[in-house]
Amino acid sequence: MFLCGELRAGLRYDAGGRPTGFDPLVRRDMQRLLAMARDEHILLIPSLLDFLVADGVTHEGPNLRWEVGERPDLITDPEKRRALTRLLVEFVTSMDGPEVLMWEIMNEPDNAVAVVTPALYNSLRWFIHDVAAALHRNGILTTVGTRHAGDYQRFWRGAVDVPQIHHWRLLESVPNPYAVDTPAAELGPLPSMVAEIE
């Protein structure tokens, strides 16, 4: 369940672009979502952010007239990253409950091409690791959706709890060294899942 997506909406910022808090509607909507999950007896895996927050795309639509979320500075600027981490952790800990199986910190962070560069990639890794570590201290399970098992093994193993693999055959490298049938034991001690599959 995608929540904040590319952060085009939902967060409030100060004049310098530092996130200062969530819009009250975000909390209200999340409480309603949790209530619906309780009523329907289902478990949620809320996804806090999407790679679109830093995918290098600022405008879409006819004649590129629609501005879309693009906030790589929230990951690369240490002060803004700390502020975003604090807000996300506070939000998750206040909303976590039996309706939530685990929290996805970011969908496919390795597709956030604006920060997946030799100079900036560590900022993305620190962000994911810091959010995960803070949530772990509160006993909250975490996951990250990855393009394939290789991304999880190389970058996120040990940071998040549950391996979440996405498999889109047409987007994989050829030959693909990380087949969809990679043994789960190679990904860690907890059960893993294929969350998107072609």
Salt bridges, closest charged atoms under 4 A:
GLU6 OE2 - ARG8 NH2 2.84
ASP14 OD2 - ARG18 NE 3.40
ASP23 OD2 - ARG12 NH2 3.88
ASP29 OD1 - ARG28 NH2 2.89
ASP73 OD2 - ARG71 NH2 3.03
ASP73 OD2 - LYS80 NZ 2.84
GLU79 OE2 - ARG18 NE 3.70
GLU90 OE1 - ARG27 NH2 2.56
GLU99 OE2 - ARG38 NH1 2.80
GLU108 OE2 - HIS166 ND1 2.60
ASP151 OD2 - ARG147 NE 2.65
ASP161 OD2 - HIS136 NE2 2.82
GLU172 OE2 - HIS167 ND1 3.74
GLU196 OE2 - HIS166 ND1 3.50
